[in-house]
Amino acid sequence: MVIFRNKSGYQVFRDSDGVVRSVHKRVLEKKMGRPVRKGFDADHINRNKNDNRPSNLRELPFSVNRSPKRRRFW
């Protein structure tokens, strides 16, 4: 598997079907044992896009994760 960065700086890979997927989302799905729910994001708790440890990832609603107010404090 080859891992590269997308335009936003996130690590991504091509799965066996040729679909480009986010590494952090896949790691979170493995941790939870299920897919990330619709309307939710895989979030880096420490805001570091390179830190894909399961303990640094959580599922957050889009409205919380993408809030400009939240970004100000990180």
N, CA, C and O atoms as a MOPAC input file, in Angstrom:
PM7 MOZYME 1SCF
protein

 N      0.85000 1    -1.17700 1     0.00000 1
 C      0.00000 1     0.00000 1     0.00000 1
 C      0.89600 1     1.24200 1     0.00000 1
 O      1.86500 1     1.32200 1     0.75500 1
 N      0.56500 1     2.18100 1    -0.83700 1
 C      1.31300 1     3.43100 1    -0.92900 1
 C      0.49700 1     4.53100 1    -0.28200 1
 O     -0.66900 1     4.73700 1    -0.61700 1
 N      1.12300 1     5.23600 1     0.65000 1
 C      0.46000 1     6.34900 1     1.33600 1
 C      1.04200 1     7.65000 1     0.79500 1
 O      2.25900 1     7.79400 1     0.68100 1
 N      0.17300 1     8.59000 1     0.46400 1
 C      0.60300 1     9.90500 1    -0.01200 1
 C     -0.29300 1    10.95600 1     0.61600 1
 O     -1.23000 1    10.61400 1     1.33600 1
 N     -0.02500 1    12.22500 1     0.35900 1
 C     -0.81000 1    13.32200 1     0.94200 1
 C     -1.73000 1    13.93300 1    -0.11700 1
 O     -1.34700 1    14.09800 1    -1.27500 1
 N     -2.94200 1    14.26300 1     0.30400 1
 C     -3.85700 1    14.95600 1    -0.60100 1
 C     -3.60200 1    16.46700 1    -0.53100 1
 O     -2.69100 1    16.91100 1     0.16800 1
 N     -4.39900 1    17.24700 1    -1.24900 1
 C     -4.20700 1    18.70800 1    -1.28600 1
 C     -4.35600 1    19.36900 1     0.07900 1
 O     -3.77700 1    20.42700 1     0.32600 1
 N     -5.12500 1    18.75300 1     0.95600 1
 C     -5.35200 1    19.30700 1     2.29400 1
 C     -4.28700 1    18.89500 1     3.30000 1
 O     -4.30100 1    19.35200 1     4.44300 1
 N     -3.36200 1    18.03200 1     2.88000 1
 C     -2.28000 1    17.61200 1     3.76100 1
 C     -2.55000 1    16.34400 1     4.55300 1
 O     -1.73100 1    15.94200 1     5.37900 1
 N     -3.69500 1    15.70600 1     4.30700 1
 C     -4.01600 1    14.45800 1     5.00300 1
 C     -3.38100 1    13.27300 1     4.28700 1
 O     -3.27100 1    13.27000 1     3.06100 1
 N     -2.96300 1    12.26700 1     5.05200 1
 C     -2.42900 1    11.03900 1     4.47200 1
 C     -3.58200 1    10.23400 1     3.89500 1
 O     -4.60600 1    10.03900 1     4.55000 1
 N     -3.40800 1     9.76700 1     2.65700 1
 C     -4.42500 1     8.97300 1     1.97600 1
 C     -3.76700 1     7.77300 1     1.30700 1
 O     -2.54800 1     7.72900 1     1.14400 1
 N     -4.58900 1     6.80300 1     0.92300 1
 C     -4.10600 1     5.62000 1     0.21000 1
 C     -5.18800 1     5.16100 1    -0.75600 1
 O     -6.34600 1     5.56300 1    -0.64400 1
 N     -4.80100 1     4.32100 1    -1.70000 1
 C     -5.74200 1     3.71700 1    -2.63600 1
 C     -6.08400 1     2.32500 1    -2.13300 1
 O     -5.19300 1     1.50200 1    -1.92100 1
 N     -7.38100 1     2.05500 1    -1.94000 1
 C     -7.76400 1     0.72300 1    -1.46900 1
 C     -7.75700 1    -0.26200 1    -2.64000 1
 O     -7.42500 1     0.11500 1    -3.76400 1
 N     -8.11700 1    -1.50000 1    -2.38500 1
 C     -8.04700 1    -2.54600 1    -3.40900 1
 C     -8.98400 1    -2.28100 1    -4.58600 1
 O     -8.78200 1    -2.83600 1    -5.66600 1
 N    -10.00800 1    -1.44000 1    -4.39700 1
 C    -10.92600 1    -1.08100 1    -5.48500 1
 C    -10.47300 1     0.15900 1    -6.24200 1
 O    -11.14800 1     0.60000 1    -7.17200 1
 N     -9.32900 1     0.72900 1    -5.84800 1
 C     -8.81200 1     1.91500 1    -6.51000 1
 C     -9.35700 1     3.22000 1    -5.96600 1
 O     -9.07100 1     4.28700 1    -6.51000 1
 N    -10.13700 1     3.14900 1    -4.90400 1
 C    -10.72000 1     4.35000 1    -4.29300 1
 C     -9.70500 1     4.96100 1    -3.33100 1
 O     -9.09400 1     4.24900 1    -2.53500 1
 N     -9.52600 1     6.28700 1    -3.40600 1
 C     -8.62900 1     6.98800 1    -2.49000 1
 C     -9.35500 1     7.19100 1    -1.16600 1
 O    -10.46400 1     7.72500 1    -1.13000 1
 N     -8.71600 1     6.75700 1    -0.07500 1
 C     -9.31800 1     6.84200 1     1.26100 1
 C     -8.37000 1     7.52500 1     2.23500 1
 O     -7.15200 1     7.46300 1     2.06800 1
 N     -8.92000 1     8.17100 1     3.24200 1
 C     -8.13200 1     8.82700 1     4.27800 1
 C     -7.60800 1     7.79700 1     5.27100 1
 O     -8.34900 1     6.92500 1     5.72500 1
 N     -6.32800 1     7.90500 1     5.60100 1
 C     -5.72000 1     6.99600 1     6.57200 1
 C     -6.37900 1     7.18000 1     7.93800 1
 O     -6.72300 1     6.19900 1     8.59800 1
 N     -6.55700 1     8.43900 1     8.36800 1
 C     -7.10700 1     8.65400 1     9.71100 1
 C     -8.54000 1     8.12700 1     9.83700 1
 O     -8.92800 1     7.63600 1    10.89700 1
 N     -9.31100 1     8.22600 1     8.78300 1
 C    -10.67700 1     7.69700 1     8.83700 1
 C    -10.65200 1     6.17000 1     8.92700 1
 O    -11.43500 1     5.58200 1     9.67300 1
 N     -9.76300 1     5.53100 1     8.17500 1
 C     -9.65800 1     4.06600 1     8.21000 1
 C     -9.18300 1     3.57200 1     9.57900 1
 O     -9.68400 1     2.57000 1    10.09000 1
 N     -8.21900 1     4.27800 1    10.16900 1
 C     -7.72600 1     3.90700 1    11.50100 1
 C     -8.85700 1     4.03400 1    12.52400 1
 O     -9.02200 1     3.15900 1    13.37300 1
 N     -9.63400 1     5.11500 1    12.44900 1
 C    -10.75200 1     5.30500 1    13.37400 1
 C    -11.80000 1     4.21000 1    13.19100 1
 O    -12.33200 1     3.69900 1    14.17600 1
 N    -12.10100 1     3.84600 1    11.95600 1
 C    -13.08300 1     2.79200 1    11.70700 1
 C    -12.61700 1     1.45600 1    12.28700 1
 O    -13.42400 1     0.70300 1    12.83200 1
 N    -11.33700 1     1.16200 1    12.17400 1
 C    -10.79000 1    -0.06200 1    12.76600 1
 C    -10.92000 1    -0.00500 1    14.29100 1
 O    -11.28900 1    -0.99600 1    14.92100 1
 N    -10.61900 1     1.14700 1    14.87700 1
 C    -10.71200 1     1.32600 1    16.32900 1
 C    -12.14700 1     1.10500 1    16.82000 1
 O    -12.36600 1     0.43300 1    17.82800 1
 N    -13.12800 1     1.67600 1    16.09800 1
 C    -14.52500 1     1.59600 1    16.51900 1
 C    -15.18900 1     0.28100 1    16.11500 1
 O    -16.19400 1    -0.11800 1    16.70300 1
 N    -14.62500 1    -0.39000 1    15.11100 1
 C    -15.22500 1    -1.63000 1    14.62600 1
 C    -16.44200 1    -1.41100 1    13.74700 1
 O    -17.26200 1    -2.31200 1    13.57100 1
 N    -16.55500 1    -0.20200 1    13.19400 1
 C    -17.68500 1     0.14500 1    12.31900 1
 C    -17.30200 1     1.36700 1    11.48900 1
 O    -16.33800 1     2.06000 1    11.81500 1
 N    -18.05100 1     1.63700 1    10.41800 1
 C    -17.78000 1     2.84000 1     9.62100 1
 C    -18.12100 1     4.12100 1    10.38700 1
 O    -18.93300 1     4.10500 1    11.31100 1
 N    -17.49900 1     5.21400 1     9.99600 1
 C    -17.84800 1     6.53200 1    10.53800 1
 C    -19.26400 1     6.84000 1    10.05200 1
 O    -19.56900 1     6.68000 1     8.87100 1
 N    -20.12100 1     7.28100 1    10.96700 1
 C    -21.52500 1     7.54100 1    10.64200 1
 C    -21.67500 1     8.71300 1     9.67300 1
 O    -20.82700 1     9.60400 1     9.61700 1
 N    -22.77100 1     8.69400 1     8.91200 1
 C    -23.09200 1     9.81900 1     8.02100 1
 C    -23.28000 1    11.06900 1     8.85600 1
 O    -23.88900 1    11.03100 1     9.92600 1
 N    -22.75000 1    12.18000 1     8.35800 1
 C    -22.86800 1    13.43800 1     9.08600 1
 C    -21.77400 1    13.63500 1    10.12500 1
 O    -21.79900 1    14.60700 1    10.88000 1
 N    -20.81400 1    12.71600 1    10.16700 1
 C    -19.71800 1    12.77900 1    11.12900 1
 C    -18.37400 1    12.75800 1    10.41700 1
 O    -18.27100 1    12.28200 1     9.28600 1
 N    -17.35100 1    13.27300 1    11.07700 1
 C    -15.97100 1    13.28900 1    10.59000 1
 C    -15.07900 1    12.48100 1    11.51700 1
 O    -15.39300 1    12.28900 1    12.69100 1
 N    -13.96900 1    12.01300 1    10.97700 1
 C    -12.88600 1    11.47500 1    11.80000 1
 C    -12.02900 1    12.68500 1    12.16700 1
 O    -11.51400 1    13.36800 1    11.28200 1
 N    -11.87200 1    12.95200 1    13.45100 1
 C    -11.20000 1    14.15800 1    13.93400 1
 C     -9.89300 1    13.82600 1    14.63900 1
 O     -9.82900 1    12.89200 1    15.43900 1
 N     -8.84500 1    14.60300 1    14.33500 1
 C     -7.58400 1    14.51300 1    15.06100 1
 C     -7.72400 1    15.38000 1    16.31700 1
 O     -7.85600 1    16.59900 1    16.21700 1
 N     -7.69700 1    14.76500 1    17.47100 1
 C     -7.90100 1    15.48400 1    18.72700 1
 C     -6.86100 1    16.58700 1    18.90800 1
 O     -7.20300 1    17.69400 1    19.32300 1
 N     -5.58800 1    16.29400 1    18.60200 1
 C     -4.52700 1    17.28900 1    18.78800 1
 C     -4.31600 1    18.17900 1    17.56900 1
 O     -3.37100 1    18.96700 1    17.54200 1
 N     -5.17700 1    18.06900 1    16.55800 1
 C     -5.16400 1    18.87400 1    15.32600 1
 C     -3.94600 1    18.60900 1    14.44200 1
 O     -3.72300 1    19.34900 1    13.48400 1
 N     -3.14900 1    17.57200 1    14.73400 1
 C     -1.97100 1    17.22300 1    13.94700 1
 C     -2.36600 1    16.18100 1    12.90300 1
 O     -2.66100 1    15.03800 1    13.25200 1
 N     -2.37500 1    16.56700 1    11.62500 1
 C     -2.79600 1    15.68500 1    10.53700 1
 C     -1.88500 1    14.47000 1    10.37700 1
 O     -2.28100 1    13.47900 1     9.76400 1
 N     -0.68400 1    14.53500 1    10.91500 1
 C      0.26300 1    13.42000 1    10.80100 1
 C      0.12800 1    12.40700 1    11.92800 1
 O      0.72300 1    11.33100 1    11.86000 1
 N     -0.63800 1    12.72600 1    12.95600 1
 C     -0.76500 1    11.86100 1    14.13300 1
 C     -2.02200 1    10.99700 1    14.01400 1
 O     -3.09900 1    11.37100 1    14.47600 1
 N     -1.85500 1     9.83400 1    13.38400 1
 C     -2.99200 1     8.94800 1    13.13700 1
 C     -3.09700 1     7.80500 1    14.14100 1
 O     -3.64000 1     6.74600 1    13.82400 1
 N     -2.57800 1     8.01500 1    15.34900 1
 C     -2.73100 1     6.99600 1    16.39800 1
 C     -4.20800 1     6.87400 1    16.75300 1
 O     -4.91200 1     7.88200 1    16.81400 1
 N     -4.69100 1     5.64500 1    16.98900 1
 C     -6.10600 1     5.47900 1    17.36200 1
 C     -6.51700 1     6.33500 1    18.56200 1
 O     -7.64100 1     6.83600 1    18.60600 1
 N     -5.62300 1     6.50400 1    19.52700 1
 C     -5.95900 1     7.29400 1    20.72000 1
 C     -6.11900 1     8.78700 1    20.41300 1
 O     -6.66100 1     9.52600 1    21.23500 1
 N     -5.65800 1     9.23800 1    19.25200 1
 C     -5.75900 1    10.64500 1    18.86400 1
 C     -6.93600 1    10.90100 1    17.91900 1
 O     -7.10600 1    12.02300 1    17.44100 1
 N     -7.73400 1     9.89600 1    17.64900 1
 C     -8.83100 1    10.04600 1    16.69600 1
 C    -10.17400 1     9.84000 1    17.39400 1
 O    -10.30300 1     9.01000 1    18.29400 1
 N    -11.17200 1    10.61700 1    16.95900 1
 C    -12.53000 1    10.47700 1    17.48300 1
 C    -13.51600 1    10.85200 1    16.39300 1
 O    -13.15700 1    11.49000 1    15.40300 1
 N    -14.75300 1    10.45200 1    16.58500 1
 C    -15.82600 1    10.75700 1    15.66000 1
 C    -16.55800 1    11.99800 1    16.17000 1
 O    -17.01800 1    12.03200 1    17.31100 1
 N    -16.66000 1    13.01600 1    15.31500 1
 C    -17.35500 1    14.25700 1    15.68400 1
 C    -18.35500 1    14.63400 1    14.59500 1
 O    -18.11200 1    14.36600 1    13.41800 1
 N    -19.47600 1    15.25000 1    14.96800 1
 C    -20.41200 1    15.74900 1    13.96100 1
 C    -19.73200 1    16.82000 1    13.09200 1
 O    -18.89800 1    17.58400 1    13.58100 1
 N    -20.09400 1    16.86900 1    11.80200 1
 C    -19.54600 1    17.89200 1    10.90300 1
 C    -19.65000 1    19.27600 1    11.51600 1
 O    -18.69800 1    20.05500 1    11.48700 1
 N    -20.83100 1    19.57800 1    12.07800 1
 C    -21.08900 1    20.92700 1    12.58800 1
 C    -20.11800 1    21.32500 1    13.69800 1
 O    -19.80200 1    22.50600 1    13.84200 1
 N    -19.64700 1    20.36900 1    14.47400 1
 C    -18.68800 1    20.65700 1    15.54200 1
 C    -17.26900 1    20.68800 1    14.98400 1
 O    -16.50300 1    21.60500 1    15.28000 1
 N    -16.92200 1    19.69800 1    14.18800 1
 C    -15.55800 1    19.57700 1    13.68600 1
 C    -15.18200 1    20.70900 1    12.73300 1
 O    -14.03000 1    21.14200 1    12.70700 1
 N    -16.12500 1    21.17600 1    11.96900 1
 C    -15.82500 1    22.21100 1    10.96200 1
 C    -16.21200 1    23.61500 1    11.40100 1
 O    -16.23300 1    24.54000 1    10.58800 1
 N    -16.51400 1    23.77500 1    12.66600 1
 C    -16.91400 1    25.06900 1    13.19700 1
 C    -15.72600 1    26.03400 1    13.23700 1
 O    -14.66500 1    25.67600 1    13.74900 1
 N    -15.88700 1    27.25800 1    12.70000 1
 C    -14.79900 1    28.24900 1    12.77500 1
 C    -14.41400 1    28.55800 1    14.22100 1
 O    -13.24600 1    28.81800 1    14.51000 1
 N    -15.38400 1    28.53300 1    15.12200 1
 C    -15.13400 1    28.80700 1    16.53900 1
 C    -14.18100 1    27.75400 1    17.11500 1
 O    -13.28100 1    28.09300 1    17.88300 1
 N    -14.37000 1    26.49300 1    16.75600 1
 C    -13.52400 1    25.41300 1    17.25300 1
 C    -12.09300 1    25.58500 1    16.75400 1
 O    -11.14800 1    25.35500 1    17.50900 1
 N    -11.92000 1    25.97800 1    15.52000 1
 C    -10.58600 1    26.13200 1    14.93400 1
 C     -9.77600 1    27.21200 1    15.62600 1
 O     -8.55100 1    27.12200 1    15.70900 1
 N    -10.45900 1    28.23100 1    16.12100 1
 C     -9.78600 1    29.34700 1    16.76700 1
 C     -8.99500 1    28.89300 1    18.01000 1
 O     -7.94200 1    29.45400 1    18.31300 1
 N     -9.48900 1    27.91100 1    18.70100 1
 C     -8.87900 1    27.47700 1    19.94000 1
 C     -7.81100 1    26.40300 1    19.75300 1
 O     -7.18200 1    25.99900 1    20.73100 1
 N     -7.58600 1    25.93000 1    18.52600 1
 C     -6.60800 1    24.86200 1    18.30600 1
 C     -5.43900 1    25.39200 1    17.57600 1
 O     -4.50000 1    24.65000 1    17.29200 1

